[in-house]
């Protein structure tokens, strides 16, 4: 190990040290809300058509929540 290796300091962050802006946070919140409402709404409509209330509504809500979490994780990974 030479002297130059010890002087380089810590590695830069993946996200470049950038913090999320208000617009970024607003977009993530909006996308998550739309995912949950759309999943629940589609599940409800499918329940009405198939007469299986409330099972497809729950499945749609679960799908919406899972997709909202995936959206949030994907967006916030760029800031970690």
mmCIF file of the N, C-alpha and C atoms, coordinates in Angstrom:
data_MODEL
# 
_entry.id   MODEL 
# 
loop_
_atom_site.group_PDB 
_atom_site.id 
_atom_site.type_symbol 
_atom_site.label_atom_id 
_atom_site.label_alt_id 
_atom_site.label_comp_id 
_atom_site.label_asym_id 
_atom_site.label_entity_id 
_atom_site.label_seq_id 
_atom_site.pdbx_PDB_ins_code 
_atom_site.Cartn_x 
_atom_site.Cartn_y 
_atom_site.Cartn_z 
_atom_site.occupancy 
_atom_site.B_iso_or_equiv 
_atom_site.pdbx_formal_charge 
_atom_site.auth_seq_id 
_atom_site.auth_comp_id 
_atom_site.auth_asym_id 
_atom_site.auth_atom_id 
_atom_site.pdbx_PDB_model_num 
ATOM 1   N N  . UNK A 1 1  ? 0.855   -1.168  0.000   1.00 0.00 ? 1  UNK A N  1 
ATOM 2   C CA . UNK A 1 1  ? 0.000   0.000   0.000   1.00 0.00 ? 1  UNK A CA 1 
ATOM 3   C C  . UNK A 1 1  ? 0.901   1.231   0.000   1.00 0.00 ? 1  UNK A C  1 
ATOM 4   N N  . UNK A 1 2  ? 0.712   2.095   -0.983  1.00 0.00 ? 2  UNK A N  1 
ATOM 5   C CA . UNK A 1 2  ? 1.538   3.300   -1.024  1.00 0.00 ? 2  UNK A CA 1 
ATOM 6   C C  . UNK A 1 2  ? 0.803   4.466   -0.368  1.00 0.00 ? 2  UNK A C  1 
ATOM 7   N N  . UNK A 1 3  ? 1.427   5.607   -0.291  1.00 0.00 ? 3  UNK A N  1 
ATOM 8   C CA . UNK A 1 3  ? 0.874   6.760   0.391   1.00 0.00 ? 3  UNK A CA 1 
ATOM 9   C C  . UNK A 1 3  ? -0.344  7.353   -0.293  1.00 0.00 ? 3  UNK A C  1 
ATOM 10  N N  . UNK A 1 4  ? -0.475  7.192   -1.605  1.00 0.00 ? 4  UNK A N  1 
ATOM 11  C CA . UNK A 1 4  ? -1.601  7.783   -2.322  1.00 0.00 ? 4  UNK A CA 1 
ATOM 12  C C  . UNK A 1 4  ? -2.915  7.072   -2.011  1.00 0.00 ? 4  UNK A C  1 
ATOM 13  N N  . UNK A 1 5  ? -2.876  5.758   -1.794  1.00 0.00 ? 5  UNK A N  1 
ATOM 14  C CA . UNK A 1 5  ? -4.094  5.021   -1.494  1.00 0.00 ? 5  UNK A CA 1 
ATOM 15  C C  . UNK A 1 5  ? -4.730  5.487   -0.186  1.00 0.00 ? 5  UNK A C  1 
ATOM 16  N N  . UNK A 1 6  ? -3.956  5.814   0.797   1.00 0.00 ? 6  UNK A N  1 
ATOM 17  C CA . UNK A 1 6  ? -4.468  6.207   2.101   1.00 0.00 ? 6  UNK A CA 1 
ATOM 18  C C  . UNK A 1 6  ? -5.042  7.626   2.076   1.00 0.00 ? 6  UNK A C  1 
ATOM 19  N N  . UNK A 1 7  ? -4.683  8.444   1.085   1.00 0.00 ? 7  UNK A N  1 
ATOM 20  C CA . UNK A 1 7  ? -5.096  9.840   1.062   1.00 0.00 ? 7  UNK A CA 1 
ATOM 21  C C  . UNK A 1 7  ? -6.344  10.092  0.219   1.00 0.00 ? 7  UNK A C  1 
ATOM 22  N N  . UNK A 1 8  ? -6.900  9.090   -0.427  1.00 0.00 ? 8  UNK A N  1 
ATOM 23  C CA . UNK A 1 8  ? -8.026  9.313   -1.324  1.00 0.00 ? 8  UNK A CA 1 
ATOM 24  C C  . UNK A 1 8  ? -9.319  9.627   -0.600  1.00 0.00 ? 8  UNK A C  1 
ATOM 25  N N  . UNK A 1 9  ? -9.512  9.164   0.586   1.00 0.00 ? 9  UNK A N  1 
ATOM 26  C CA . UNK A 1 9  ? -10.724 9.455   1.340   1.00 0.00 ? 9  UNK A CA 1 
ATOM 27  C C  . UNK A 1 9  ? -11.835 8.475   1.021   1.00 0.00 ? 9  UNK A C  1 
ATOM 28  N N  . UNK A 1 10 ? -13.024 8.740   1.553   1.00 0.00 ? 10 UNK A N  1 
ATOM 29  C CA . UNK A 1 10 ? -14.155 7.812   1.345   1.00 0.00 ? 10 UNK A CA 1 
ATOM 30  C C  . UNK A 1 10 ? -14.652 7.859   -0.089  1.00 0.00 ? 10 UNK A C  1 
ATOM 31  N N  . UNK A 1 11 ? -15.284 6.752   -0.486  1.00 0.00 ? 11 UNK A N  1 
ATOM 32  C CA . UNK A 1 11 ? -15.843 6.682   -1.828  1.00 0.00 ? 11 UNK A CA 1 
ATOM 33  C C  . UNK A 1 11 ? -17.069 7.583   -1.918  1.00 0.00 ? 11 UNK A C  1 
ATOM 34  N N  . UNK A 1 12 ? -17.329 8.160   -3.085  1.00 0.00 ? 12 UNK A N  1 
ATOM 35  C CA . UNK A 1 12 ? -18.526 8.999   -3.223  1.00 0.00 ? 12 UNK A CA 1 
ATOM 36  C C  . UNK A 1 12 ? -19.787 8.155   -3.145  1.00 0.00 ? 12 UNK A C  1 
ATOM 37  N N  . UNK A 1 13 ? -20.883 8.767   -2.730  1.00 0.00 ? 13 UNK A N  1 
ATOM 38  C CA . UNK A 1 13 ? -22.162 8.066   -2.644  1.00 0.00 ? 13 UNK A CA 1 
ATOM 39  C C  . UNK A 1 13 ? -22.670 7.742   -4.039  1.00 0.00 ? 13 UNK A C  1 
ATOM 40  N N  . UNK A 1 14 ? -23.507 6.686   -4.127  1.00 0.00 ? 14 UNK A N  1 
ATOM 41  C CA . UNK A 1 14 ? -24.094 6.321   -5.416  1.00 0.00 ? 14 UNK A CA 1 
ATOM 42  C C  . UNK A 1 14 ? -24.984 7.428   -5.956  1.00 0.00 ? 14 UNK A C  1 
ATOM 43  N N  . UNK A 1 15 ? -25.745 8.059   -5.094  1.00 0.00 ? 15 UNK A N  1 
ATOM 44  C CA . UNK A 1 15 ? -26.672 9.086   -5.518  1.00 0.00 ? 15 UNK A CA 1 
ATOM 45  C C  . UNK A 1 15 ? -26.020 10.434  -5.762  1.00 0.00 ? 15 UNK A C  1 
ATOM 46  N N  . UNK A 1 16 ? -24.731 10.516  -5.610  1.00 0.00 ? 16 UNK A N  1 
ATOM 47  C CA . UNK A 1 16 ? -24.047 11.769  -5.834  1.00 0.00 ? 16 UNK A CA 1 
ATOM 48  C C  . UNK A 1 16 ? -24.250 12.766  -4.712  1.00 0.00 ? 16 UNK A C  1 
ATOM 49  N N  . UNK A 1 17 ? -24.757 12.336  -3.559  1.00 0.00 ? 17 UNK A N  1 
ATOM 50  C CA . UNK A 1 17 ? -24.972 13.225  -2.443  1.00 0.00 ? 17 UNK A CA 1 
ATOM 51  C C  . UNK A 1 17 ? -26.178 14.140  -2.619  1.00 0.00 ? 17 UNK A C  1 
ATOM 52  N N  . UNK A 1 18 ? -26.979 13.903  -3.617  1.00 0.00 ? 18 UNK A N  1 
ATOM 53  C CA . UNK A 1 18 ? -28.153 14.733  -3.886  1.00 0.00 ? 18 UNK A CA 1 
ATOM 54  C C  . UNK A 1 18 ? -29.282 14.348  -2.946  1.00 0.00 ? 18 UNK A C  1 
ATOM 55  N N  . UNK A 1 19 ? -30.000 15.328  -2.467  1.00 0.00 ? 19 UNK A N  1 
ATOM 56  C CA . UNK A 1 19 ? -31.166 15.062  -1.631  1.00 0.00 ? 19 UNK A CA 1 
ATOM 57  C C  . UNK A 1 19 ? -32.423 15.225  -2.479  1.00 0.00 ? 19 UNK A C  1 
ATOM 58  N N  . UNK A 1 20 ? -33.481 14.497  -2.158  1.00 0.00 ? 20 UNK A N  1 
ATOM 59  C CA . UNK A 1 20 ? -34.703 14.619  -2.954  1.00 0.00 ? 20 UNK A CA 1 
ATOM 60  C C  . UNK A 1 20 ? -35.338 16.000  -2.792  1.00 0.00 ? 20 UNK A C  1 
ATOM 61  N N  . UNK A 1 21 ? -35.846 16.530  -3.875  1.00 0.00 ? 21 UNK A N  1 
ATOM 62  C CA . UNK A 1 21 ? -36.521 17.824  -3.829  1.00 0.00 ? 21 UNK A CA 1 
ATOM 63  C C  . UNK A 1 21 ? -37.985 17.631  -3.443  1.00 0.00 ? 21 UNK A C  1 
ATOM 64  N N  . UNK A 1 22 ? -38.664 18.737  -3.230  1.00 0.00 ? 22 UNK A N  1 
ATOM 65  C CA . UNK A 1 22 ? -40.094 18.680  -2.912  1.00 0.00 ? 22 UNK A CA 1 
ATOM 66  C C  . UNK A 1 22 ? -40.859 18.037  -4.065  1.00 0.00 ? 22 UNK A C  1 
ATOM 67  N N  . UNK A 1 23 ? -40.454 18.334  -5.296  1.00 0.00 ? 23 UNK A N  1 
ATOM 68  C CA . UNK A 1 23 ? -41.105 17.733  -6.457  1.00 0.00 ? 23 UNK A CA 1 
ATOM 69  C C  . UNK A 1 23 ? -40.934 16.231  -6.503  1.00 0.00 ? 23 UNK A C  1 
ATOM 70  N N  . UNK A 1 24 ? -39.723 15.749  -6.161  1.00 0.00 ? 24 UNK A N  1 
ATOM 71  C CA . UNK A 1 24 ? -39.485 14.306  -6.121  1.00 0.00 ? 24 UNK A CA 1 
ATOM 72  C C  . UNK A 1 24 ? -40.377 13.638  -5.080  1.00 0.00 ? 24 UNK A C  1 
ATOM 73  N N  . UNK A 1 25 ? -40.450 14.223  -3.902  1.00 0.00 ? 25 UNK A N  1 
ATOM 74  C CA . UNK A 1 25 ? -41.272 13.655  -2.836  1.00 0.00 ? 25 UNK A CA 1 
ATOM 75  C C  . UNK A 1 25 ? -42.755 13.700  -3.192  1.00 0.00 ? 25 UNK A C  1 
ATOM 76  N N  . UNK A 1 26 ? -43.189 14.802  -3.818  1.00 0.00 ? 26 UNK A N  1 
ATOM 77  C CA . UNK A 1 26 ? -44.579 14.916  -4.238  1.00 0.00 ? 26 UNK A CA 1 
ATOM 78  C C  . UNK A 1 26 ? -44.920 13.853  -5.274  1.00 0.00 ? 26 UNK A C  1 
ATOM 79  N N  . UNK A 1 27 ? -44.006 13.619  -6.226  1.00 0.00 ? 27 UNK A N  1 
ATOM 80  C CA . UNK A 1 27 ? -44.242 12.622  -7.265  1.00 0.00 ? 27 UNK A CA 1 
ATOM 81  C C  . UNK A 1 27 ? -44.363 11.233  -6.651  1.00 0.00 ? 27 UNK A C  1 
ATOM 82  N N  . UNK A 1 28 ? -43.485 10.892  -5.723  1.00 0.00 ? 28 UNK A N  1 
ATOM 83  C CA . UNK A 1 28 ? -43.537 9.560   -5.103  1.00 0.00 ? 28 UNK A CA 1 
ATOM 84  C C  . UNK A 1 28 ? -44.840 9.396   -4.323  1.00 0.00 ? 28 UNK A C  1 
ATOM 85  N N  . UNK A 1 29 ? -45.226 10.400  -3.564  1.00 0.00 ? 29 UNK A N  1 
ATOM 86  C CA . UNK A 1 29 ? -46.476 10.313  -2.803  1.00 0.00 ? 29 UNK A CA 1 
ATOM 87  C C  . UNK A 1 29 ? -47.689 10.181  -3.695  1.00 0.00 ? 29 UNK A C  1 
ATOM 88  N N  . UNK A 1 30 ? -47.706 10.948  -4.773  1.00 0.00 ? 30 UNK A N  1 
ATOM 89  C CA . UNK A 1 30 ? -48.825 10.881  -5.712  1.00 0.00 ? 30 UNK A CA 1 
ATOM 90  C C  . UNK A 1 30 ? -48.887 9.523   -6.400  1.00 0.00 ? 30 UNK A C  1 
ATOM 91  N N  . UNK A 1 31 ? -47.737 9.030   -6.836  1.00 0.00 ? 31 UNK A N  1 
ATOM 92  C CA . UNK A 1 31 ? -47.700 7.728   -7.511  1.00 0.00 ? 31 UNK A CA 1 
ATOM 93  C C  . UNK A 1 31 ? -48.145 6.615   -6.567  1.00 0.00 ? 31 UNK A C  1 
ATOM 94  N N  . UNK A 1 32 ? -47.751 6.690   -5.302  1.00 0.00 ? 32 UNK A N  1 
ATOM 95  C CA . UNK A 1 32 ? -48.167 5.674   -4.338  1.00 0.00 ? 32 UNK A CA 1 
ATOM 96  C C  . UNK A 1 32 ? -49.671 5.734   -4.091  1.00 0.00 ? 32 UNK A C  1 
ATOM 97  N N  . UNK A 1 33 ? -50.208 6.933   -3.953  1.00 0.00 ? 33 UNK A N  1 
ATOM 98  C CA . UNK A 1 33 ? -51.649 7.072   -3.728  1.00 0.00 ? 33 UNK A CA 1 
ATOM 99  C C  . UNK A 1 33 ? -52.445 6.559   -4.923  1.00 0.00 ? 33 UNK A C  1 
ATOM 100 N N  . UNK A 1 34 ? -51.998 6.892   -6.123  1.00 0.00 ? 34 UNK A N  1 
ATOM 101 C CA . UNK A 1 34 ? -52.695 6.433   -7.326  1.00 0.00 ? 34 UNK A CA 1 
ATOM 102 C C  . UNK A 1 34 ? -52.640 4.909   -7.424  1.00 0.00 ? 34 UNK A C  1 
ATOM 103 N N  . UNK A 1 35 ? -51.503 4.316   -7.077  1.00 0.00 ? 35 UNK A N  1 
ATOM 104 C CA . UNK A 1 35 ? -51.375 2.854   -7.131  1.00 0.00 ? 35 UNK A CA 1 
ATOM 105 C C  . UNK A 1 35 ? -52.363 2.168   -6.204  1.00 0.00 ? 35 UNK A C  1 
ATOM 106 N N  . UNK A 1 36 ? -52.468 2.664   -4.983  1.00 0.00 ? 36 UNK A N  1 
ATOM 107 C CA . UNK A 1 36 ? -53.364 2.035   -4.009  1.00 0.00 ? 36 UNK A CA 1 
ATOM 108 C C  . UNK A 1 36 ? -54.828 2.228   -4.417  1.00 0.00 ? 36 UNK A C  1 
ATOM 109 N N  . UNK A 1 37 ? -55.190 3.439   -4.824  1.00 0.00 ? 37 UNK A N  1 
ATOM 110 C CA . UNK A 1 37 ? -56.579 3.708   -5.219  1.00 0.00 ? 37 UNK A CA 1 
ATOM 111 C C  . UNK A 1 37 ? -56.943 2.924   -6.478  1.00 0.00 ? 37 UNK A C  1 
ATOM 112 N N  . UNK A 1 38 ? -56.041 2.885   -7.453  1.00 0.00 ? 38 UNK A N  1 
ATOM 113 C CA . UNK A 1 38 ? -56.328 2.150   -8.698  1.00 0.00 ? 38 UNK A CA 1 
ATOM 114 C C  . UNK A 1 38 ? -56.441 0.650   -8.431  1.00 0.00 ? 38 UNK A C  1 
ATOM 115 N N  . UNK A 1 39 ? -55.552 0.110   -7.606  1.00 0.00 ? 39 UNK A N  1 
ATOM 116 C CA . UNK A 1 39 ? -55.641 -1.316  -7.288  1.00 0.00 ? 39 UNK A CA 1 
ATOM 117 C C  . UNK A 1 39 ? -56.926 -1.665  -6.574  1.00 0.00 ? 39 UNK A C  1 
ATOM 118 N N  . UNK A 1 40 ? -57.293 -0.856  -5.583  1.00 0.00 ? 40 UNK A N  1 
ATOM 119 C CA . UNK A 1 40 ? -58.547 -1.095  -4.869  1.00 0.00 ? 40 UNK A CA 1 
ATOM 120 C C  . UNK A 1 40 ? -59.757 -0.901  -5.757  1.00 0.00 ? 40 UNK A C  1 
ATOM 121 N N  . UNK A 1 41 ? -59.720 0.118   -6.602  1.00 0.00 ? 41 UNK A N  1 
ATOM 122 C CA . UNK A 1 41 ? -60.844 0.374   -7.507  1.00 0.00 ? 41 UNK A CA 1 
ATOM 123 C C  . UNK A 1 41 ? -61.041 -0.732  -8.526  1.00 0.00 ? 41 UNK A C  1 
ATOM 124 N N  . UNK A 1 42 ? -59.949 -1.199  -9.101  1.00 0.00 ? 42 UNK A N  1 
ATOM 125 C CA . UNK A 1 42 ? -60.057 -2.296  -10.063 1.00 0.00 ? 42 UNK A CA 1 
ATOM 126 C C  . UNK A 1 42 ? -60.525 -3.583  -9.384  1.00 0.00 ? 42 UNK A C  1 
ATOM 127 N N  . UNK A 1 43 ? -60.047 -3.816  -8.174  1.00 0.00 ? 43 UNK A N  1 
ATOM 128 C CA . UNK A 1 43 ? -60.511 -4.984  -7.424  1.00 0.00 ? 43 UNK A CA 1 
ATOM 129 C C  . UNK A 1 43 ? -61.990 -4.901  -7.107  1.00 0.00 ? 43 UNK A C  1 
ATOM 130 N N  . UNK A 1 44 ? -62.441 -3.702  -6.751  1.00 0.00 ? 44 UNK A N  1 
ATOM 131 C CA . UNK A 1 44 ? -63.868 -3.504  -6.462  1.00 0.00 ? 44 UNK A CA 1 
ATOM 132 C C  . UNK A 1 44 ? -64.721 -3.746  -7.704  1.00 0.00 ? 44 UNK A C  1 
ATOM 133 N N  . UNK A 1 45 ? -64.289 -3.202  -8.841  1.00 0.00 ? 45 UNK A N  1 
ATOM 134 C CA . UNK A 1 45 ? -65.034 -3.415  -10.085 1.00 0.00 ? 45 UNK A CA 1 
ATOM 135 C C  . UNK A 1 45 ? -65.066 -4.893  -10.466 1.00 0.00 ? 45 UNK A C  1 
ATOM 136 N N  . UNK A 1 46 ? -63.958 -5.578  -10.274 1.00 0.00 ? 46 UNK A N  1 
ATOM 137 C CA . UNK A 1 46 ? -63.931 -7.015  -10.569 1.00 0.00 ? 46 UNK A CA 1 
ATOM 138 C C  . UNK A 1 46 ? -64.847 -7.775  -9.617  1.00 0.00 ? 46 UNK A C  1 
ATOM 139 N N  . UNK A 1 47 ? -64.914 -7.334  -8.353  1.00 0.00 ? 47 UNK A N  1 
ATOM 140 C CA . UNK A 1 47 ? -65.833 -7.952  -7.386  1.00 0.00 ? 47 UNK A CA 1 
ATOM 141 C C  . UNK A 1 47 ? -67.289 -7.779  -7.802  1.00 0.00 ? 47 UNK A C  1 
ATOM 142 N N  . UNK A 1 48 ? -67.611 -6.611  -8.275  1.00 0.00 ? 48 UNK A N  1 
ATOM 143 C CA . UNK A 1 48 ? -68.986 -6.358  -8.696  1.00 0.00 ? 48 UNK A CA 1 
ATOM 144 C C  . UNK A 1 48 ? -69.371 -7.236  -9.888  1.00 0.00 ? 48 UNK A C  1 
ATOM 145 N N  . UNK A 1 49 ? -68.426 -7.440  -10.782 1.00 0.00 ? 49 UNK A N  1 
ATOM 146 C CA . UNK A 1 49 ? -68.708 -8.260  -11.965 1.00 0.00 ? 49 UNK A CA 1 
ATOM 147 C C  . UNK A 1 49 ? -68.771 -9.748  -11.622 1.00 0.00 ? 49 UNK A C  1 
ATOM 148 N N  . UNK A 1 50 ? -67.917 -10.199 -10.699 1.00 0.00 ? 50 UNK A N  1 
ATOM 149 C CA . UNK A 1 50 ? -67.834 -11.629 -10.398 1.00 0.00 ? 50 UNK A CA 1 
ATOM 150 C C  . UNK A 1 50 ? -68.638 -12.028 -9.165  1.00 0.00 ? 50 UNK A C  1 
ATOM 151 N N  . UNK A 1 51 ? -69.209 -11.058 -8.447  1.00 0.00 ? 51 UNK A N  1 
ATOM 152 C CA . UNK A 1 51 ? -69.981 -11.320 -7.231  1.00 0.00 ? 51 UNK A CA 1 
ATOM 153 C C  . UNK A 1 51 ? -69.177 -12.103 -6.200  1.00 0.00 ? 51 UNK A C  1 
ATOM 154 N N  . UNK A 1 52 ? -67.946 -11.643 -5.969  1.00 0.00 ? 52 UNK A N  1 
ATOM 155 C CA . UNK A 1 52 ? -67.066 -12.307 -5.008  1.00 0.00 ? 52 UNK A CA 1 
ATOM 156 C C  . UNK A 1 52 ? -66.672 -11.377 -3.870  1.00 0.00 ? 52 UNK A C  1 
ATOM 157 N N  . UNK A 1 53 ? -67.476 -10.363 -3.601  1.00 0.00 ? 53 UNK A N  1 
ATOM 158 C CA . UNK A 1 53 ? -67.142 -9.349  -2.602  1.00 0.00 ? 53 UNK A CA 1 
ATOM 159 C C  . UNK A 1 53 ? -66.749 -9.995  -1.293  1.00 0.00 ? 53 UNK A C  1 
ATOM 160 N N  . UNK A 1 54 ? -65.734 -9.630  -0.634  1.00 0.00 ? 54 UNK A N  1 
ATOM 161 C CA . UNK A 1 54 ? -64.724 -8.588  -0.816  1.00 0.00 ? 54 UNK A CA 1 
ATOM 162 C C  . UNK A 1 54 ? -63.372 -9.115  -1.292  1.00 0.00 ? 54 UNK A C  1 
ATOM 163 N N  . UNK A 1 55 ? -63.297 -10.326 -1.793  1.00 0.00 ? 55 UNK A N  1 
ATOM 164 C CA . UNK A 1 55 ? -61.996 -10.960 -2.030  1.00 0.00 ? 55 UNK A CA 1 
ATOM 165 C C  . UNK A 1 55 ? -61.170 -10.278 -3.114  1.00 0.00 ? 55 UNK A C  1 
ATOM 166 N N  . UNK A 1 56 ? -61.762 -9.926  -4.221  1.00 0.00 ? 56 UNK A N  1 
ATOM 167 C CA . UNK A 1 56 ? -60.976 -9.280  -5.267  1.00 0.00 ? 56 UNK A CA 1 
ATOM 168 C C  . UNK A 1 56 ? -60.619 -7.834  -4.896  1.00 0.00 ? 56 UNK A C  1 
ATOM 169 N N  . UNK A 1 57 ? -61.438 -7.220  -4.056  1.00 0.00 ? 57 UNK A N  1 
ATOM 170 C CA . UNK A 1 57 ? -61.084 -5.887  -3.548  1.00 0.00 ? 57 UNK A CA 1 
ATOM 171 C C  . UNK A 1 57 ? -59.830 -5.973  -2.699  1.00 0.00 ? 57 UNK A C  1 
ATOM 172 N N  . UNK A 1 58 ? -59.773 -6.958  -1.823  1.00 0.00 ? 58 UNK A N  1 
ATOM 173 C CA . UNK A 1 58 ? -58.568 -7.144  -1.007  1.00 0.00 ? 58 UNK A CA 1 
ATOM 174 C C  . UNK A 1 58 ? -57.355 -7.466  -1.864  1.00 0.00 ? 58 UNK A C  1 
ATOM 175 N N  . UNK A 1 59 ? -57.543 -8.296  -2.870  1.00 0.00 ? 59 UNK A N  1 
ATOM 176 C CA . UNK A 1 59 ? -56.431 -8.627  -3.764  1.00 0.00 ? 59 UNK A CA 1 
ATOM 177 C C  . UNK A 1 59 ? -55.957 -7.392  -4.525  1.00 0.00 ? 59 UNK A C  1 
ATOM 178 N N  . UNK A 1 60 ? -56.889 -6.570  -4.982  1.00 0.00 ? 60 UNK A N  1 
ATOM 179 C CA . UNK A 1 60 ? -56.524 -5.340  -5.678  1.00 0.00 ? 60 UNK A CA 1 
ATOM 180 C C  . UNK A 1 60 ? -55.797 -4.362  -4.775  1.00 0.00 ? 60 UNK A C  1 
ATOM 181 N N  . UNK A 1 61 ? -56.267 -4.241  -3.530  1.00 0.00 ? 61 UNK A N  1 
ATOM 182 C CA . UNK A 1 61 ? -55.583 -3.379  -2.572  1.00 0.00 ? 61 UNK A CA 1 
ATOM 183 C C  . UNK A 1 61 ? -54.173 -3.886  -2.279  1.00 0.00 ? 61 UNK A C  1 
ATOM 184 N N  . UNK A 1 62 ? -54.035 -5.190  -2.121  1.00 0.00 ? 62 UNK A N  1 
ATOM 185 C CA . UNK A 1 62 ? -52.708 -5.762  -1.875  1.00 0.00 ? 62 UNK A CA 1 
ATOM 186 C C  . UNK A 1 62 ? -51.781 -5.482  -3.057  1.00 0.00 ? 62 UNK A C  1 
ATOM 187 N N  . UNK A 1 63 ? -52.279 -5.662  -4.260  1.00 0.00 ? 63 UNK A N  1 
ATOM 188 C CA . UNK A 1 63 ? -51.490 -5.368  -5.447  1.00 0.00 ? 63 UNK A CA 1 
ATOM 189 C C  . UNK A 1 63 ? -51.094 -3.890  -5.490  1.00 0.00 ? 63 UNK A C  1 
ATOM 190 N N  . UNK A 1 64 ? -52.021 -3.004  -5.163  1.00 0.00 ? 64 UNK A N  1 
ATOM 191 C CA . UNK A 1 64 ? -51.737 -1.572  -5.155  1.00 0.00 ? 64 UNK A CA 1 
ATOM 192 C C  . UNK A 1 64 ? -50.703 -1.192  -4.116  1.00 0.00 ? 64 UNK A C  1 
ATOM 193 N N  . UNK A 1 65 ? -50.792 -1.770  -2.930  1.00 0.00 ? 65 UNK A N  1 
ATOM 194 C CA . UNK A 1 65 ? -49.828 -1.476  -1.872  1.00 0.00 ? 65 UNK A CA 1 
ATOM 195 C C  . UNK A 1 65 ? -48.447 -1.986  -2.242  1.00 0.00 ? 65 UNK A C  1 
ATOM 196 N N  . UNK A 1 66 ? -48.386 -3.195  -2.789  1.00 0.00 ? 66 UNK A N  1 
ATOM 197 C CA . UNK A 1 66 ? -47.091 -3.745  -3.200  1.00 0.00 ? 66 UNK A CA 1 
ATOM 198 C C  . UNK A 1 66 ? -46.465 -2.895  -4.302  1.00 0.00 ? 66 UNK A C  1 
ATOM 199 N N  . UNK A 1 67 ? -47.259 -2.471  -5.257  1.00 0.00 ? 67 UNK A N  1 
ATOM 200 C CA . UNK A 1 67 ? -46.707 -1.642  -6.335  1.00 0.00 ? 67 UNK A CA 1 
ATOM 201 C C  . UNK A 1 67 ? -46.284 -0.274  -5.806  1.00 0.00 ? 67 UNK A C  1 
ATOM 202 N N  . UNK A 1 68 ? -47.002 0.284   -4.824  1.00 0.00 ? 68 UNK A N  1 
ATOM 203 C CA . UNK A 1 68 ? -46.612 1.563   -4.236  1.00 0.00 ? 68 UNK A CA 1 
ATOM 204 C C  . UNK A 1 68 ? -45.273 1.452   -3.512  1.00 0.00 ? 68 UNK A C  1 
ATOM 205 N N  . UNK A 1 69 ? -45.081 0.364   -2.783  1.00 0.00 ? 69 UNK A N  1 
ATOM 206 C CA . UNK A 1 69 ? -43.801 0.159   -2.099  1.00 0.00 ? 69 UNK A CA 1 
ATOM 207 C C  . UNK A 1 69 ? -42.669 0.007   -3.112  1.00 0.00 ? 69 UNK A C  1 
ATOM 208 N N  . UNK A 1 70 ? -42.918 -0.726  -4.181  1.00 0.00 ? 70 UNK A N  1 
ATOM 209 C CA . UNK A 1 70 ? -41.887 -0.905  -5.208  1.00 0.00 ? 70 UNK A CA 1 
ATOM 210 C C  . UNK A 1 70 ? -41.535 0.421   -5.872  1.00 0.00 ? 70 UNK A C  1 
ATOM 211 N N  . UNK A 1 71 ? -42.518 1.263   -6.125  1.00 0.00 ? 71 UNK A N  1 
ATOM 212 C CA . UNK A 1 71 ? -42.256 2.580   -6.714  1.00 0.00 ? 71 UNK A CA 1 
ATOM 213 C C  . UNK A 1 71 ? -41.409 3.419   -5.769  1.00 0.00 ? 71 UNK A C  1 
ATOM 214 N N  . UNK A 1 72 ? -41.788 3.442   -4.491  1.00 0.00 ? 72 UNK A N  1 
ATOM 215 C CA . UNK A 1 72 ? -41.063 4.254   -3.522  1.00 0.00 ? 72 UNK A CA 1 
ATOM 216 C C  . UNK A 1 72 ? -39.626 3.774   -3.347  1.00 0.00 ? 72 UNK A C  1 
ATOM 217 N N  . UNK A 1 73 ? -39.433 2.466   -3.252  1.00 0.00 ? 73 UNK A N  1 
ATOM 218 C CA . UNK A 1 73 ? -38.083 1.927   -3.088  1.00 0.00 ? 73 UNK A CA 1 
ATOM 219 C C  . UNK A 1 73 ? -37.227 2.248   -4.302  1.00 0.00 ? 73 UNK A C  1 
ATOM 220 N N  . UNK A 1 74 ? -37.769 2.073   -5.493  1.00 0.00 ? 74 UNK A N  1 
ATOM 221 C CA . UNK A 1 74 ? -37.009 2.349   -6.710  1.00 0.00 ? 74 UNK A CA 1 
ATOM 222 C C  . UNK A 1 74 ? -36.597 3.824   -6.791  1.00 0.00 ? 74 UNK A C  1 
ATOM 223 N N  . UNK A 1 75 ? -37.487 4.725   -6.419  1.00 0.00 ? 75 UNK A N  1 
ATOM 224 C CA . UNK A 1 75 ? -37.174 6.141   -6.490  1.00 0.00 ? 75 UNK A CA 1 
ATOM 225 C C  . UNK A 1 75 ? -36.192 6.577   -5.413  1.00 0.00 ? 75 UNK A C  1 
ATOM 226 N N  . UNK A 1 76 ? -36.324 6.060   -4.197  1.00 0.00 ? 76 UNK A N  1 
ATOM 227 C CA . UNK A 1 76 ? -35.465 6.504   -3.113  1.00 0.00 ? 76 UNK A CA 1 
ATOM 228 C C  . UNK A 1 76 ? -34.093 5.845   -3.136  1.00 0.00 ? 76 UNK A C  1 
ATOM 229 N N  . UNK A 1 77 ? -33.925 4.757   -3.869  1.00 0.00 ? 77 UNK A N  1 
ATOM 230 C CA . UNK A 1 77 ? -32.603 4.142   -3.972  1.00 0.00 ? 77 UNK A CA 1 
ATOM 231 C C  . UNK A 1 77 ? -31.581 5.059   -4.606  1.00 0.00 ? 77 UNK A C  1 
ATOM 232 N N  . UNK A 1 78 ? -32.025 5.967   -5.460  1.00 0.00 ? 78 UNK A N  1 
ATOM 233 C CA . UNK A 1 78 ? -31.069 6.859   -6.103  1.00 0.00 ? 78 UNK A CA 1 
ATOM 234 C C  . UNK A 1 78 ? -30.509 7.893   -5.143  1.00 0.00 ? 78 UNK A C  1 
ATOM 235 N N  . UNK A 1 79 ? -31.085 8.028   -3.948  1.00 0.00 ? 79 UNK A N  1 
ATOM 236 C CA . UNK A 1 79 ? -30.602 9.001   -2.975  1.00 0.00 ? 79 UNK A CA 1 
ATOM 237 C C  . UNK A 1 79 ? -29.829 8.351   -1.832  1.00 0.00 ? 79 UNK A C  1 
ATOM 238 N N  . UNK A 1 80 ? -29.716 7.039   -1.826  1.00 0.00 ? 80 UNK A N  1 
ATOM 239 C CA . UNK A 1 80 ? -28.997 6.347   -0.760  1.00 0.00 ? 80 UNK A CA 1 
ATOM 240 C C  . UNK A 1 80 ? -27.531 6.236   -1.071  1.00 0.00 ? 80 UNK A C  1 
# 
